[in-house]
């Protein structure tokens, strides 16, 4: 019996399809526009999948063992009831895409989905990340802050209002 593919295996398979599509689009419509379109499509698709696949919402980020699900190494920088910060110090996704000369596409397939996924999974948390290993930084800086109760009410009202239109 074969083992279940890892997240890295899945991304490598996706890359075989996505890289040639992105390169063709870059040639036809320009790099910026191609990356914007493909990045948005991948992020929206991933967020929709997360919305269906994961039933728990607003879990404290510490309760999601990222290293269990993804080929990364992290260190905790801050951990309180309302904040959580990690530095991702190793990312095998980045290692793979950099090795094949496609970090730009790797960013679309992996890093680019984080904000959309976090908006679905943790709507009561503000998520920030200002740098990635994929982009050439020494580490990825993942930061979460629990929104103030008023911010949560406003976000819920906006979501409810947008669904009724």
Residue pairs with C-beta under 8 A, 6 or more apart in sequence:
5 13
6 71
7 69
7 70
7 71
8 71
8 92
8 93
8 96
11 93
11 96
11 106
11 109
11 110
12 96
14 109
15 96
15 97
15 100
15 102
15 105
15 106
15 109
18 38
18 42
18 105
18 108
18 109
19 102
19 105
21 38
22 34
22 35
22 38
22 104
22 105
22 108
25 33
25 34
25 37
25 38
26 34
26 35
28 34
29 37
31 104
35 104
35 108
38 108
39 107
39 108
39 112
42 108
42 109
42 112
42 113
43 112
43 113
43 115
43 116
43 117
44 116
46 113
46 116
46 117
47 113
47 116
47 117
47 119
47 120
50 117
50 120
50 121
51 120
54 121
56 121
57 121
57 122
57 123
58 121
58 122
58 123
58 124
58 125
59 121
59 122
60 81
60 84
61 84
61 86
61 122
61 125
61 142
61 144
62 76
62 79
62 84
66 72
66 74
66 86
66 88
67 73
67 74
70 93
71 91
71 92
71 93
72 88
72 90
72 91
72 92
72 93
73 88
73 89
73 90
74 86
74 87
74 88
74 89
74 142
75 86
75 87
75 89
76 84
76 85
76 86
77 85
77 86
77 87
78 84
78 85
79 85
81 146
82 145
82 146
83 143
83 144
83 145
83 146
84 143
84 144
85 141
85 142
85 143
85 144
86 142
87 139
87 140
87 141
87 142
88 133
88 139
88 140
88 142
89 138
89 139
90 133
91 110
91 132
91 133
91 134
91 140
93 106
93 109
93 110
93 134
94 103
94 106
94 110
94 132
94 133
94 134
96 106
97 103
97 105
97 106
97 107
97 109
97 110
97 134
98 106
98 134
103 134
103 135
103 136
106 134
107 132
107 134
107 135
110 134
111 129
111 132
111 134
111 135
111 140
114 127
114 129
114 142
115 127
115 129
118 125
118 127
118 144
119 127
122 144
123 152
123 155
123 156
123 159
124 146
124 147
124 152
124 155
125 144
125 145
125 146
125 147
126 144
126 145
126 146
126 147
126 151
127 142
127 143
127 144
128 141
128 142
128 143
128 144
128 145
129 140
129 141
129 142
129 143
130 141
131 137
131 139
131 140
131 141
132 140
133 139
133 140
134 140
147 155
